[in-house]
Amino acid sequence: MDIYEVREKTLLFLESNRMAPQGTGAYKYSAAVTSPTLYASCYAAMTKSLYNDIQMLSLEDKTQWAAYINSFQDKDGLFRDLVIYNQGWYKGDPLDCGRPHLTCHAIVALTALEAAAAKPIAFIGEYTEPNHLLRWLRDRDWGERVAWTGNEIMNIGMLLQYSRDFHRNEKAGQCMKLILEWLSENHVNPETGMWGSMDPSNPMNRSQAVMAAYHWWPLFLYDGYPIPYMERAIDTVLETQNPNGGFGCGAHNPVEPYKSSACEDIDSIDPLARFMQKTAYRREDIKVALEKSIDWVLKNRMPDGGFVFLLDREFEYGHPQLFGQKNRGAMFPTWFRTLSLAILGKALPETPVGKYMWNFIRCPGYQFW
């Protein structure tokens, strides 16, 4: 495997989805769709940043791309993609997959472009009131839908961290600390390092618990806050590796459960790689598991240079304009699986993926190191 060849073909895939006549920063999701979407633009920016390619753009191009992304920002500070919103995907603006989720991608993409959200994120105002925030945390689903709760809390946490660091919102910073303190003391099992009430001896429950926790650990790590029961968490995450070398057992693919999704894979790869930097506990086991996963991640790379969310399956990311054909690249999995490779490279510098000097940025969320 030549990581420089992977880089070249991935960047060509991104370019194949660029819709230049519609403006700098306009990208579509895959060859199967027709409209540019903000998600696709963000995935392009984040992937190009990892590969040190966005840095090659002129200042004018970066400024125009950032302006394109900021043109989607609403008065409350959240970002809205009208192509998707007009067809009802954001009905009710759910915290796990609505405008807050899109906004978390937009702020990372803007940071990659050396820019920031044009307006303060006023939406998080009620989450900067401690009593409201504590009630909200208590009211989350800590049972069967704990993985959805994972997305909700990550999205609010990222927006609080961003508001604190980029818009100098002190109340946001205080409430971010409150979230980390609360998560350290509530619903976390000292025997597994996981949150929620599902039985972790069941492989599917275990995977769901890890998928939930993946969304909270970056909040801890970005702020340098201690991970609760890290060693037990390592034990649990290692148990999610499947015979193909990926992680999980069918959360998105029950028919062929060991053909794991881009989400299942990174949800275990990311914490193992990061915890490896924090403790010597089971370091060799982690190293073996991560090395095994490299080949699996690369098996999800297609001849067109992009990656798939699920091998041998089409996948629609919640909307027809976010559709990926069977064994054809799409923008979301291309970014997420490239991020997996970058994280693996940082954890395993002696491997082929570790020979590349991946670029990370200082922004809450997914892409800091």
N, C-alpha and C positions, 0 to 999 in steps of 0.2 A: 504494500500500500504506500503510495506516494502522496503525502498530505498536500504537497504543492499542486499536484494534479487534481486532487479533490477540491482544493480552493478554486482553481481556475474554472473547473466545470460548474461548481456551485455559483460562482459569480456570473457565469454565462447564463445559467438558469434564471437568476434574478433579472438579468438584463432582458431575457426573453419575455418577461412579464411587465416590463416597464412600458408605460403608455405616455411617452414623451409629449405627443401633441396636446395632452390634457394638463400639462404643467409639470414642472420639476417636482419629483416626489410622488407622481401618480403611478401606481402599480396595481395590477390585477392579481388575483389569488392563484390562478392556475391557467393552463391552456384551455380549460373547459368552460371558463366564464368570460364575460364580456365587459364588465364594469370595474373601474378602479374602486378600491375600498381603502379606508384609513388603516384597517388592520394590515392589509398587504403592504402599505407604505411603511408602517412601523416594522414589520418583519424584515423588509428589505434593509432598512436603516440599521437595525440591530445586528443582522447577519453580516452586513458589509463592515460594520464596526468591529466585530469579532475578528474578521479577516484583514484588519488594517487597510481596508479599501476606501471607506468613507473619508478617511483622512487625506486621500489623494484628490478629493474634490476641491474645487476652487472655493474661496470664501463666499463668492456670489452664489454658487450652486447650493452650498450648505445653508446660506441665509434664506434662499428661495424655498428650499425643501422644508426648513423649519417653519417658514411662514405658511406653507401649504398645510402642514399639520396643525398649526395654531388656528387656521381658518375654520377648523371643526370645533373649536371650543365654545361652549355655551356660557351664558352669563353666570351660572353657578360654578363655573370652573371645570365642569366635566366636559368630556369630548363626546360628540355625537356624529355618527356616520349616517347621513341621510339615505344613502342607497339601502342600507340595512334597516334603519329605523322606520322608514316609510312603509316597509313590508311587515312590520310588527314584531321583529325579533326581540326588541327591547321593551316589549309590552310590560308595563309595571316597573321597568328599570330594576330588575333583580340585582342584588348586591354581588352575587357570584358571577354573573355573566352579562350584566347590562353595561351602562355607561361607565360605572366605576371600574369595571374590568378593562374596558377599552382605554380609559384614562391612564391606567397603570402601564399599559403598553406605550401610550403616547409620551409619557414623561421620560421613559427610558430612551425612546427613539430621539426625543429632543435633546437629551443629554448627550447622546452619541453624536449629534449634530452640533454640539457645543452651544446649545440654546436652552431656553427654559419655557415653561408654560407662560403665555402672555398675561393671563389673569390669575389672581389667587384662586385657590380651590375652595370657594365659599361653601360648597356642598358639605364639607366635613365639620361645619360649625357646630352642629348638635353633638358630634362625637368628640368635641373638645370640652364638653360639660361632663365632669367626672361621674355624677350620679346617673345621667342618661347612659353614659358609656358602660358603666357596671351593669345596669339593668339589661342593656342590649347584649352584653356578653353572656349573662345568665340565661337569657331567653333563646340563645342559639340551640340548634339541634345537636346534642352530644351523643346521639344514638346512631341509627342507621344512616343518617345523612351527614355524618361528621365530615366526610370529604367535601361536601358542599359548604359546610361551615368553615372549612379550611380556606376556601376561596374568599368567602365573605370577609373573614378577619384579616387575611392577607391584603385584600384590596383596601380596606379601611386603614390598616397599619401602614401600608406603603404611602397612602395619601397623607397620613399624619406625618410620617418621616419626611416626605418631600416638602410639605408645607413648612415644617420646622427648618429644614436645611436650605431650601431654595427661596422661600417667601418669609422667612424669619418669624414664624408663628410660634411664640413661646408656649401658648396653651396647647398647641398640637404636640409639642415635645413632651410636655408634662403628662398628657393623656397617653402618648405612646409608651412612656415608662409604666404607666398604670396597666396597660394591656400586658406588657411583658411580666410584670409582677403577678398579675391575675392568672395568666397562663401557667406560671411557675407553680402555682398553688392549687389550681382547680382543674378537675377532670383529667389529670395526668396520672398514669399508673406507674408507680415506682419500680414495678417488676418488668415493665416493657418499655418505658420511656415514651409511650404513646398516649394520646388523648382519646377520650370517648369510652363508651360502655360496652362496645361489641367484644365478643369473645375472641381474643387474638390467636387462639389455637386453630381457628378456622382460617385456611389460607386466604380466602377472599376477604374476610374481615381484617386480617393482618395487612393485606395490600391497601384496603380502604383507609386503615388507620395511618399507614405510612404516607399515602397520598395526601391525607389531611395535614399531617405533621410537616411534610415538605413545605407547605405554604407558610408555616409559622417560623420554622428554623431560620430562614433568611432574615426575618424581622429581628430575631435575637442576635444573629451574627453581624448584621449591618451595624447594630448599636453596641456590639461588644458585650452583650449581656450573657451571663452563664446559661448554657443549655441544661435544662433539668434532666437528670438521670441519663447522661450522654452514653455511658457504657451499655446500659440496658437498651437504649435506643439503637446502638450499633448492632447488638445481638439481633434485635427484631428486624432491622433493615436487611441484614445479611440473609435472613431466612426468606426474603422475598425473591431471591435470584432463582430463575427457572432454568430448565435443562438447555434452552437455546442460548443462554448467556445473558439474556435480558432479565427484566424484573417484573413481577406480577403474575397473575394467573387468570386473566380474562375479564378484567373490569370493563374493557372496551371491545373485547373479542371473545365472547364465551364459546364460540364454535371451535376456535383454535387458540386456546388460552395462553399458550406459550409463545405465540407470535405477538409479543407485547407491544403496546402503543408507545408513541413518543412520550406521552405523559407518564405512564407507568415506569418507563426506563429512567427518565431524568429525575423522577421523584425519589428514586433510590440512589442513583449515581451521584446526584448533587450532595446529599447529606454525607454519604460515605467519603466522598472526596474532601469535603470541608472538615469533617470530624477527624480525618486522618492528620490534618494539620494541627489539631488541638490536643490529641492524646496518642500515646503509644499503644493503647489497648487494642488488641487484635489487628495491629497494623498489617501484618503479613496476610491475614485472612482478607482484609479489605483490599489489599493490593492484588491478590489473586482474583477476587471477584471483579474488580474494576478492569483488570487486564482481559478477563474473559468477555466482558461486556463490549469491548471495542469492536470486535468482529461483528457482533450482533447489530450494533448501531450502524455500522457500514453496510450491512446487508440490506438496510432500508434505504440505501442510496440507489437511485434509478439511473438508467442510461442517459436521461435528459439532464442529469446533473443535480436535480432536486431530490428531496427525500419524501417518504410517505409516512403518514401517521400510523397506518396499519399495513403490513405486508400482505399482498394478495387480496386487499379489500379496498373498495372505494370508501371515501369518508367525507361527510358534509359537516362542516364546523358550525352548525346551527342555522345556516342560511344558504340558499342556492348559489349566491355569489361567493361563497366560501366553500366550494366543492372541489374535491380532489378525486380524479379518476383512479381506478385500480392500477397500481404499479406505475403511476405517473406522478412526478413531483408536484408539490403544493407549498405555498409560502409558509404557513404555520409550522408544519413538521420540518421543513428545511431549516428554519430558524432554531427550533427546539432541539433537533438532533445535532445541528452544528454547535449549539451551546453545550450539549452533552459532550461532544468531542473536545471542545475547548476546556471544559472542566476536567475531563479525563486527562488532557494534556498537562494541565497545571498539577494534577495529583501524581502523574506518572511521567516525569520528565525524560525518562530513559526510553520511552516507547516512541514509535513513529509519530503519533499525534502530539507527543510532548516535545518534539523537535521544532515545532512551529511556535513563534512568539505571539501567542494569542493576545488580543487587546481586550481588556476589561475597563469598565468605567465606574466612577464613584456616583452611584445613584441607587436609591432603594430598589429592591425587587430582585431581579433574576440575574443581573449581568455585572455584579461587582465581584471582586475577589480580594 
